[in-house]
Amino acid sequence: METVWKLKPVDNDVVKYISKEFKLPEIYARIMYLRGIQDRLSSREFFFSDQSRLHDPFLMTGMEKAVKKILNQIADKKSILVFGDYDVDGTTGTSMFYLFLKSLGADVYYYIPSREQEGYGLSNNGIDYAHKIGVSLLVSVDCGINAFEKIDYAESLGIDTIITDHHRPDHKLPNAFSILNPNQKECNYPFKGLCGAGVVFKFALAICERGGFNPELAWQHADLIALGTAADLVPILDENRIIVEKGLALIETGNKTGIQALLKTSGMFGKEITVGRMVFWLAPKINAAGRLGDAGRAVKLLISSNPVYAFELARELEIENKKRQDITTNITEDAVMMVNSQVDLENEHAIVLASRDWHAGVIGIVASRIRELYNRPVFIISVDENGIGKASGRSTSKFNLYDTLEKCKENLIAFGGHPIAAGLTINESDIPKFRKDFIRIANDSITKSDLIPSIRFDGNLQINQIDGRFIKFLKAMSPYGPGNMRPKFLSKNVSVAGIPRVLGKDRDTIKFTVKEGKAVFEAIGFRMIEHYEKLILNKPIDIAYEIGENDWNGNTTIQLELKDIKIGT
């Protein structure tokens, strides 16, 4: 199915005003307009990061009570257990809060559950561990908002709980000592886009404020929060933008031994670190710890100050990530075969696939790949030997997964997540009924036109407009991420210069040179081998792309990162 190209709509009068007010070419003004930068005030707020602009953490429901509890726990020399989810958001938030509490002199421990043996969220094993070592307060990170039975179990053992989470809660809340979640119904916290690590970071800042501690004790770990924020794909807007910008600066300075080790084993050491590079190069290595083994290794790495130990752990995770990639490729190929043989793509606007042969640790990645291939909501279910299915779902912007799972919950053991990404647990016998209901709801909500893939452009651009000033402007717009994605451009009737090359382990990446007048740039298309024939027809082409940079042998050059190619029109 050919991708539809659409120009993002703007108010041309406002764009002209921005262009005149800031003395900028119109393409600059379009990019600013599309990000809400329309006057001097909004420009200052966007371009100049200011930590003082973060919202008051005490606007978050439950914060005062939670802070008082922590401060009393430290003063009374009572132990605290930080219990984090096994993904990047959970492990970075756990690492940050553990290091922060250590700096306050707290007697603190951490626990990350096994993905395979314990599953998502608070577990009896973790609570039993807390009880065994004499912990009287458990603080959850990125989990716990729907852990009703587990919270009650902890209370029965004399353990108080403070939940820090960002996932949408059920209609009722667990019986925890305090709950910090900007998305709970009674919470008036003004920014709802924090990830789990972001919520516990705000908790740390609140502790500093009430306890009279230097807030730098929290801010020195903004690199960990930036990594969790990037990996969880929450909006890089509002205070997330401020935190991520500070975190990226800390990574550049080599603030964390563990992150530096990850950069070295990933081949990223010495290169500029962006949100995209954190998502695609660092986050998978951290996730690998829990997908194929002990997720606690991620925390050990991130809190380590021993460069030798950190490098060994990072190298171990690099090896496991390569294994994960191979497993993911095999399962993705299997899933595509199932789609071709079992799914009526013409009449079914969502996909639900299940197998007993799939590793539960990679189903989220597979779900993302299948969603990209077929441009519709997807659930990938791994069924274990006891007939219990664990599933990861990914969706498009036009379909809310969480709301849909609410409508299907009678078929489910448990579920949670966001509009775009969610997870669930289900009995194998209930999968057919869930599949039927899920597809029915999707068919009612998603039109056939919604299934046509599309690329939306910030603007048309002649490649001879790409100069040093424009690159500097694009860098100033960063950090990029959800809510502030890298601008996409359309350039028409450019020439292909020379012979295109085919690259990559799977020989699916194309690289070539584009030319327009005297302007010449390198272009690369990952997993775009199907477009190769268009490049050798000796005809002009239209290209959809983002503007990036390629670091090679110490040299940095501009590179057009292709999203689609069409024969010139």
DRENFIGU-898253 format. One line per field, with one value per residue (C-alpha): residue number from 1; residue in three letters; x, y, z. Coordinates in steps of 0.02 Angstrom, whole numbers, always signed. Layout:
DRENFIGU-898253
k <- (NUM; ...)
r <- (ALA; ...)
px <- (X; ...)
py <- (Y; ...)
pz <- (Z; ...)
***
This chain:
DRENFIGU-898253
k <- (1; 2; 3; 4; 5; 6; 7; 8; 9; 10; 11; 12; 13; 14; 15; 16; 17; 18; 19; 20; 21; 22; 23; 24; 25; 26; 27; 28; 29; 30; 31; 32; 33; 34; 35; 36; 37; 38; 39; 40; 41; 42; 43; 44; 45; 46; 47; 48; 49; 50; 51; 52; 53; 54; 55; 56; 57; 58; 59; 60; 61; 62; 63; 64; 65; 66; 67; 68; 69; 70; 71; 72; 73; 74; 75; 76; 77; 78; 79; 80; 81; 82; 83; 84; 85; 86; 87; 88; 89; 90; 91; 92; 93; 94; 95; 96; 97; 98; 99; 100; 101; 102; 103; 104; 105; 106; 107; 108; 109; 110; 111; 112; 113; 114; 115; 116; 117; 118; 119; 120; 121; 122; 123; 124; 125; 126; 127; 128; 129; 130; 131; 132; 133; 134; 135; 136; 137; 138; 139; 140; 141; 142; 143; 144; 145; 146; 147; 148; 149; 150; 151; 152; 153; 154; 155; 156; 157; 158; 159; 160; 161; 162; 163; 164; 165; 166; 167; 168; 169; 170; 171; 172; 173; 174; 175; 176; 177; 178; 179; 180; 181; 182; 183; 184; 185; 186; 187; 188; 189; 190; 191; 192; 193; 194; 195; 196; 197; 198; 199; 200; 201; 202; 203; 204; 205; 206; 207; 208; 209; 210; 211; 212; 213; 214; 215; 216; 217; 218; 219; 220; 221; 222; 223; 224; 225; 226; 227; 228; 229; 230; 231; 232; 233; 234; 235; 236; 237; 238; 239; 240; 241; 242; 243; 244; 245; 246; 247; 248; 249; 250; 251; 252; 253; 254; 255; 256; 257; 258; 259; 260; 261; 262; 263; 264; 265; 266; 267; 268; 269; 270; 271; 272; 273; 274; 275; 276; 277; 278; 279; 280; 281; 282; 283; 284; 285; 286; 287; 288; 289; 290; 291; 292; 293; 294; 295; 296; 297; 298; 299; 300; 301; 302; 303; 304; 305; 306; 307; 308; 309; 310; 311; 312; 313; 314; 315; 316; 317; 318; 319; 320; 321; 322; 323; 324; 325; 326; 327; 328; 329; 330; 331; 332; 333; 334; 335; 336; 337; 338; 339; 340; 341; 342; 343; 344; 345; 346; 347; 348; 349; 350; 351; 352; 353; 354; 355; 356; 357; 358; 359; 360; 361; 362; 363; 364; 365; 366; 367; 368; 369; 370; 371; 372; 373; 374; 375; 376; 377; 378; 379; 380; 381; 382; 383; 384; 385; 386; 387; 388; 389; 390; 391; 392; 393; 394; 395; 396; 397; 398; 399; 400; 401; 402; 403; 404; 405; 406; 407; 408; 409; 410; 411; 412; 413; 414; 415; 416; 417; 418; 419; 420; 421; 422; 423; 424; 425; 426; 427; 428; 429; 430; 431; 432; 433; 434; 435; 436; 437; 438; 439; 440; 441; 442; 443; 444; 445; 446; 447; 448; 449; 450; 451; 452; 453; 454; 455; 456; 457; 458; 459; 460; 461; 462; 463; 464; 465; 466; 467; 468; 469; 470; 471; 472; 473; 474; 475; 476; 477; 478; 479; 480; 481; 482; 483; 484; 485; 486; 487; 488; 489; 490; 491; 492; 493; 494; 495; 496; 497; 498; 499; 500; 501; 502; 503; 504; 505; 506; 507; 508; 509; 510; 511; 512; 513; 514; 515; 516; 517; 518; 519; 520; 521; 522; 523; 524; 525; 526; 527; 528; 529; 530; 531; 532; 533; 534; 535; 536; 537; 538; 539; 540; 541; 542; 543; 544; 545; 546; 547; 548; 549; 550; 551; 552; 553; 554; 555; 556; 557; 558; 559; 560; 561; 562; 563; 564; 565; 566; 567; 568; 569)
r <- (MET; GLU; THR; VAL; TRP; LYS; LEU; LYS; PRO; VAL; ASP; ASN; ASP; VAL; VAL; LYS; TYR; ILE; SER; LYS; GLU; PHE; LYS; LEU; PRO; GLU; ILE; TYR; ALA; ARG; ILE; MET; TYR; LEU; ARG; GLY; ILE; GLN; ASP; ARG; LEU; SER; SER; ARG; GLU; PHE; PHE; PHE; SER; ASP; GLN; SER; ARG; LEU; HIS; ASP; PRO; PHE; LEU; MET; THR; GLY; MET; GLU; LYS; ALA; VAL; LYS; LYS; ILE; LEU; ASN; GLN; ILE; ALA; ASP; LYS; LYS; SER; ILE; LEU; VAL; PHE; GLY; ASP; TYR; ASP; VAL; ASP; GLY; THR; THR; GLY; THR; SER; MET; PHE; TYR; LEU; PHE; LEU; LYS; SER; LEU; GLY; ALA; ASP; VAL; TYR; TYR; TYR; ILE; PRO; SER; ARG; GLU; GLN; GLU; GLY; TYR; GLY; LEU; SER; ASN; ASN; GLY; ILE; ASP; TYR; ALA; HIS; LYS; ILE; GLY; VAL; SER; LEU; LEU; VAL; SER; VAL; ASP; CYS; GLY; ILE; ASN; ALA; PHE; GLU; LYS; ILE; ASP; TYR; ALA; GLU; SER; LEU; GLY; ILE; ASP; THR; ILE; ILE; THR; ASP; HIS; HIS; ARG; PRO; ASP; HIS; LYS; LEU; PRO; ASN; ALA; PHE; SER; ILE; LEU; ASN; PRO; ASN; GLN; LYS; GLU; CYS; ASN; TYR; PRO; PHE; LYS; GLY; LEU; CYS; GLY; ALA; GLY; VAL; VAL; PHE; LYS; PHE; ALA; LEU; ALA; ILE; CYS; GLU; ARG; GLY; GLY; PHE; ASN; PRO; GLU; LEU; ALA; TRP; GLN; HIS; ALA; ASP; LEU; ILE; ALA; LEU; GLY; THR; ALA; ALA; ASP; LEU; VAL; PRO; ILE; LEU; ASP; GLU; ASN; ARG; ILE; ILE; VAL; GLU; LYS; GLY; LEU; ALA; LEU; ILE; GLU; THR; GLY; ASN; LYS; THR; GLY; ILE; GLN; ALA; LEU; LEU; LYS; THR; SER; GLY; MET; PHE; GLY; LYS; GLU; ILE; THR; VAL; GLY; ARG; MET; VAL; PHE; TRP; LEU; ALA; PRO; LYS; ILE; ASN; ALA; ALA; GLY; ARG; LEU; GLY; ASP; ALA; GLY; ARG; ALA; VAL; LYS; LEU; LEU; ILE; SER; SER; ASN; PRO; VAL; TYR; ALA; PHE; GLU; LEU; ALA; ARG; GLU; LEU; GLU; ILE; GLU; ASN; LYS; LYS; ARG; GLN; ASP; ILE; THR; THR; ASN; ILE; THR; GLU; ASP; ALA; VAL; MET; MET; VAL; ASN; SER; GLN; VAL; ASP; LEU; GLU; ASN; GLU; HIS; ALA; ILE; VAL; LEU; ALA; SER; ARG; ASP; TRP; HIS; ALA; GLY; VAL; ILE; GLY; ILE; VAL; ALA; SER; ARG; ILE; ARG; GLU; LEU; TYR; ASN; ARG; PRO; VAL; PHE; ILE; ILE; SER; VAL; ASP; GLU; ASN; GLY; ILE; GLY; LYS; ALA; SER; GLY; ARG; SER; THR; SER; LYS; PHE; ASN; LEU; TYR; ASP; THR; LEU; GLU; LYS; CYS; LYS; GLU; ASN; LEU; ILE; ALA; PHE; GLY; GLY; HIS; PRO; ILE; ALA; ALA; GLY; LEU; THR; ILE; ASN; GLU; SER; ASP; ILE; PRO; LYS; PHE; ARG; LYS; ASP; PHE; ILE; ARG; ILE; ALA; ASN; ASP; SER; ILE; THR; LYS; SER; ASP; LEU; ILE; PRO; SER; ILE; ARG; PHE; ASP; GLY; ASN; LEU; GLN; ILE; ASN; GLN; ILE; ASP; GLY; ARG; PHE; ILE; LYS; PHE; LEU; LYS; ALA; MET; SER; PRO; TYR; GLY; PRO; GLY; ASN; MET; ARG; PRO; LYS; PHE; LEU; SER; LYS; ASN; VAL; SER; VAL; ALA; GLY; ILE; PRO; ARG; VAL; LEU; GLY; LYS; ASP; ARG; ASP; THR; ILE; LYS; PHE; THR; VAL; LYS; GLU; GLY; LYS; ALA; VAL; PHE; GLU; ALA; ILE; GLY; PHE; ARG; MET; ILE; GLU; HIS; TYR; GLU; LYS; LEU; ILE; LEU; ASN; LYS; PRO; ILE; ASP; ILE; ALA; TYR; GLU; ILE; GLY; GLU; ASN; ASP; TRP; ASN; GLY; ASN; THR; THR; ILE; GLN; LEU; GLU; LEU; LYS; ASP; ILE; LYS; ILE; GLY; THR)
px <- (+0; +78; +104; +4; +105; +18; +77; +34; -91; -40; -115; -19; -49; +27; +173; +207; +198; +325; +438; +433; +444; +598; +671; +675; +637; +462; +514; +587; +424; +321; +422; +402; +216; +187; +267; +166; +305; +211; +281; +429; +359; +327; +496; +587; +492; +535; +716; +780; +774; +746; +737; +637; +493; +458; +290; +277; +290; +168; +30; +33; -96; -18; +151; +150; +106; +234; +375; +341; +343; +513; +591; +529; +592; +766; +766; +714; +845; +712; +742; +665; +646; +630; +532; +544; +473; +594; +589; +698; +577; +569; +754; +813; +688; +738; +923; +894; +789; +908; +1059; +963; +908; +1085; +1149; +1028; +1098; +946; +956; +892; +880; +806; +713; +674; +557; +591; +493; +466; +440; +351; +280; +240; +220; +227; +256; +239; +422; +476; +365; +430; +607; +565; +492; +643; +769; +665; +599; +450; +421; +412; +415; +358; +427; +328; +208; +83; -67; -177; -89; -234; -196; -8; -29; -144; -18; +121; +12; -23; +165; +180; +251; +186; +184; +206; +155; +242; +170; +104; -7; -192; -274; -432; -593; -534; -359; -255; -249; -73; -3; +13; -6; +92; +20; -23; -152; -259; -429; -415; -242; -230; -47; -38; +72; +9; +152; +280; +347; +372; +550; +487; +361; +491; +608; +474; +461; +648; +635; +493; +597; +738; +619; +540; +698; +808; +924; +1013; +904; +1064; +1059; +912; +964; +1132; +1033; +935; +1033; +944; +774; +810; +847; +687; +586; +656; +630; +450; +405; +313; +297; +459; +361; +336; +448; +500; +591; +684; +731; +788; +894; +981; +1001; +1080; +1205; +1252; +1277; +1394; +1500; +1516; +1415; +1369; +1497; +1363; +1297; +1474; +1502; +1342; +1402; +1568; +1495; +1364; +1494; +1419; +1559; +1613; +1461; +1322; +1185; +1006; +837; +833; +1002; +950; +794; +878; +1052; +1048; +872; +875; +1032; +951; +792; +895; +937; +757; +703; +823; +884; +898; +833; +920; +1081; +1019; +1012; +1181; +1252; +1168; +1218; +1396; +1546; +1670; +1718; +1785; +1629; +1515; +1602; +1585; +1400; +1374; +1465; +1357; +1200; +1267; +1286; +1112; +1039; +1111; +1028; +868; +880; +895; +747; +646; +684; +628; +467; +429; +448; +335; +206; +208; +174; +28; -42; -31; -118; -241; -286; -414; -328; -466; -601; -506; -437; -334; -220; -212; -85; -40; +84; +162; +328; +360; +477; +379; +528; +521; +336; +330; +461; +373; +208; +292; +362; +194; +104; +230; +207; +17; -25; -158; -173; -83; -75; +59; +25; +152; +68; +165; +159; +19; -94; -70; -43; +59; +31; +102; +1; +46; -73; -88; -132; -311; -351; -343; -282; -313; -494; -522; -452; -573; -713; -637; -585; -705; -592; -433; -341; -256; -209; -128; -38; -69; -171; -26; +56; -22; -1; -118; -127; -257; -305; -268; -449; -509; -397; -524; -659; -538; -479; -658; -707; -547; -564; -749; -710; -567; -679; -807; -675; -551; -600; -515; -439; -361; -266; -178; -4; +37; +182; +145; +271; +321; +358; +423; +609; +735; +892; +996; +908; +998; +1145; +1238; +1109; +967; +1060; +1094; +909; +857; +977; +902; +731; +794; +778; +659; +534; +345; +259; +411; +464; +605; +535; +499; +525; +476; +596; +536; +627; +800; +929; +1016; +1203; +1313; +1270; +1163; +1235; +1151; +1210; +1174; +1181; +1014; +1058; +901; +975; +1004; +1128; +1152; +1186; +1051; +1085; +991; +1091; +1253; +1182; +1236; +1193; +1207; +1041; +1008; +853; +848; +744; +699; +773; +606; +640; +806; +737; +672; +850; +920; +789; +886; +733; +710; +637; +533; +598; +523; +656; +721; +887; +1016; +1204; +1322; +1474; +1610; +1795; +1785; +1698; +1519; +1420; +1238; +1134; +956; +867; +737; +559; +491; +537; +428; +463; +471; +307)
py <- (+0; +164; +293; +454; +614; +758; +934; +985; +1129; +1299; +1472; +1559; +1732; +1679; +1596; +1758; +1854; +1735; +1750; +1940; +1951; +1839; +1886; +1705; +1614; +1543; +1361; +1408; +1497; +1345; +1231; +1353; +1375; +1187; +1180; +1321; +1452; +1604; +1751; +1808; +1735; +1561; +1569; +1603; +1463; +1340; +1381; +1427; +1284; +1342; +1220; +1348; +1324; +1148; +1131; +1128; +943; +970; +999; +810; +723; +626; +713; +797; +635; +534; +657; +661; +471; +462; +595; +505; +340; +413; +502; +342; +241; +124; +28; +70; -44; +33; -88; -47; -115; -213; -97; +56; +176; +68; +28; +206; +274; +142; +181; +367; +352; +224; +336; +489; +406; +341; +520; +567; +429; +315; +127; +83; -73; -108; -250; -281; -428; -566; -535; -721; -786; -640; -538; -353; -250; -282; -465; -573; -622; -441; -408; -566; -505; -338; -428; -544; -402; -302; -166; -68; +45; -5; +129; +70; +146; +139; +10; -26; +81; -72; -191; -207; -380; -351; -190; -280; -422; -299; -217; -388; -406; -235; -150; +21; +64; +224; +201; +309; +272; +358; +223; +259; +191; +89; +166; +130; +143; +21; +41; +113; +234; +364; +366; +482; +476; +633; +531; +482; +565; +676; +742; +921; +911; +1017; +903; +726; +671; +615; +438; +329; +391; +569; +545; +477; +619; +744; +647; +671; +858; +871; +778; +903; +1049; +990; +912; +1063; +966; +1036; +997; +955; +790; +749; +846; +756; +603; +690; +585; +430; +516; +577; +399; +333; +476; +445; +256; +269; +381; +510; +688; +787; +940; +1048; +992; +833; +945; +1032; +869; +786; +936; +935; +746; +750; +880; +765; +618; +725; +757; +572; +590; +405; +266; +142; +252; +283; +95; +75; +209; +121; -52; +23; +114; +282; +346; +521; +549; +675; +593; +631; +565; +456; +381; +345; +258; +154; +124; +132; +81; -90; -140; -96; -187; -338; -365; -410; -485; -632; -633; -538; -360; -312; -306; -145; -61; -133; -55; +114; +138; +73; +187; +48; +68; -110; -189; -72; -114; -301; -282; -172; -297; -437; -338; -300; -488; -523; -385; -467; -631; -534; -462; -636; -700; -547; -571; -753; -714; -567; -678; -807; -672; -607; -783; -796; -629; -690; -854; -809; -625; -548; -381; -318; -337; -342; -174; -247; -396; -518; -660; -793; -935; -1051; -1038; -853; -781; -665; -550; -483; -477; -288; -263; -385; -295; -131; -211; -286; -122; -32; -159; -160; +11; -53; -97; -259; -378; -512; -648; -771; -920; -1014; -1199; -1167; -1090; -911; -782; -625; -495; -330; -212; -65; +53; +200; +377; +347; +203; +203; +34; +64; +119; -33; -152; -76; -134; -308; -333; -475; -582; -530; -578; -408; -263; -92; +36; +188; +234; +184; +42; -82; -254; -389; -561; -685; -869; -958; -1016; -834; -777; -814; -713; -571; -571; -563; -420; -323; -331; -285; -128; -84; -107; +11; +143; +134; +174; +98; +267; +265; +108; +192; +238; +422; +540; +716; +850; +1007; +1086; +1077; +1106; +1128; +1038; +1191; +1275; +1155; +1257; +1289; +1412; +1289; +1148; +1263; +1306; +1123; +1084; +1226; +1143; +986; +882; +793; +659; +632; +801; +879; +756; +795; +894; +797; +874; +842; +881; +855; +809; +784; +683; +524; +547; +394; +213; +176; +54; -85; -101; -189; -364; -403; -305; -200; -24; +90; +232; +355; +536; +662; +818; +978; +1112; +1131; +1055; +875; +769; +590; +500; +338; +230; +95; -59; +25; -99; -110; +66; +20; +3; +182; +242; +161; +220; +379; +482; +622; +566; +644; +607; +615; +633; +701; +792; +707; +690; +547; +525; +424; +417; +579; +672; +734; +761; +805; +654; +645; +505; +442; +395; +364; +381; +408; +434; +621; +708)
pz <- (+0; -56; +81; +69; +90; +178; +218; +396; +394; +461; +475; +338; +411; +578; +489; +395; +560; +641; +490; +500; +690; +702; +532; +476; +312; +299; +324; +495; +539; +488; +601; +747; +717; +718; +891; +964; +953; +892; +991; +1096; +1258; +1190; +1103; +1268; +1355; +1218; +1180; +1354; +1478; +1657; +1802; +1902; +1779; +1841; +1925; +2113; +2160; +2303; +2177; +2155; +2263; +2407; +2396; +2567; +2655; +2557; +2589; +2776; +2780; +2692; +2803; +2960; +2892; +2868; +3036; +3127; +3030; +2963; +2801; +2632; +2481; +2307; +2198; +2012; +1852; +1742; +1591; +1559; +1642; +1798; +1812; +1781; +1906; +2033; +2008; +2027; +2186; +2263; +2234; +2294; +2457; +2484; +2472; +2613; +2724; +2707; +2736; +2563; +2454; +2283; +2199; +2014; +1978; +1852; +1692; +1663; +1840; +1923; +1780; +1779; +1936; +2122; +2165; +2319; +2297; +2309; +2459; +2544; +2512; +2593; +2744; +2758; +2766; +2889; +2775; +2840; +2689; +2506; +2369; +2197; +2038; +1874; +1943; +2081; +2033; +2006; +2128; +2251; +2319; +2328; +2427; +2549; +2563; +2605; +2736; +2815; +2840; +2921; +2766; +2716; +2531; +2432; +2251; +2120; +1949; +1793; +1718; +1716; +1874; +1889; +1955; +2131; +2206; +2308; +2496; +2496; +2625; +2486; +2297; +2181; +2007; +1907; +1810; +1959; +1948; +2100; +2055; +1993; +1945; +1786; +1680; +1646; +1533; +1662; +1647; +1802; +1824; +1807; +1947; +2069; +2017; +2070; +2233; +2260; +2227; +2352; +2483; +2454; +2477; +2639; +2709; +2673; +2558; +2406; +2253; +2158; +2253; +2139; +1984; +1975; +1920; +1781; +1655; +1720; +1713; +1536; +1483; +1561; +1486; +1312; +1321; +1381; +1232; +1337; +1268; +1266; +1315; +1469; +1613; +1522; +1399; +1540; +1626; +1464; +1413; +1583; +1574; +1401; +1462; +1606; +1489; +1384; +1539; +1581; +1740; +1760; +1745; +1691; +1551; +1489; +1484; +1381; +1261; +1238; +1206; +1089; +985; +1036; +1147; +1097; +986; +1017; +1119; +1069; +1124; +969; +1005; +1185; +1120; +984; +1055; +1245; +1295; +1207; +1303; +1469; +1419; +1370; +1553; +1592; +1427; +1433; +1613; +1777; +1756; +1917; +1817; +1737; +1908; +1956; +1798; +1818; +2001; +1981; +2002; +1957; +1773; +1756; +1831; +1733; +1569; +1601; +1637; +1484; +1373; +1444; +1402; +1228; +1196; +1264; +1158; +1002; +1056; +1083; +908; +832; +933; +885; +700; +706; +799; +685; +531; +613; +653; +474; +411; +532; +471; +291; +331; +469; +460; +343; +320; +208; +342; +507; +564; +707; +732; +878; +866; +994; +1007; +1135; +1043; +1070; +1203; +1316; +1334; +1156; +1115; +1139; +1005; +889; +917; +865; +706; +656; +692; +579; +440; +438; +513; +633; +819; +866; +1014; +1018; +1147; +1217; +1301; +1434; +1479; +1604; +1473; +1532; +1396; +1418; +1284; +1225; +1118; +1008; +923; +805; +857; +802; +922; +1112; +1174; +1358; +1334; +1223; +1353; +1479; +1364; +1349; +1529; +1564; +1454; +1545; +1704; +1711; +1599; +1602; +1497; +1388; +1233; +1118; +1216; +1335; +1409; +1471; +1547; +1486; +1496; +1334; +1324; +1323; +1180; +1039; +1128; +1162; +980; +918; +1035; +1005; +817; +825; +925; +807; +655; +732; +771; +628; +449; +298; +258; +432; +382; +237; +297; +287; +315; +373; +326; +415; +248; +70; +60; -79; -25; -69; +80; +197; +260; +422; +485; +457; +545; +693; +699; +696; +837; +940; +920; +1010; +1115; +998; +1044; +1057; +1054; +972; +837; +719; +571; +413; +242; +63; -80; -258; -416; -345; -442; -390; -413; -438; -400; -245; -118; -20; +160; +324; +393; +311; +153; +173; +192; +43; +36; -106; -151; -196; -296; -335; -425; -329; -170; -140; +13; +68; +96; +189; +201; +334; +288; +122; -1; -93; -160; -241; -418; -414; -390; -547; -671; -708; -662; -534; -368; -230; -56; +119; +252; +415; +426; +533; +550; +517; +630; +546; +587; +684; +543; +554; +395; +357; +311; +247; +339; +217; +261; +86; -98; -250; -434; -467; -505)
***
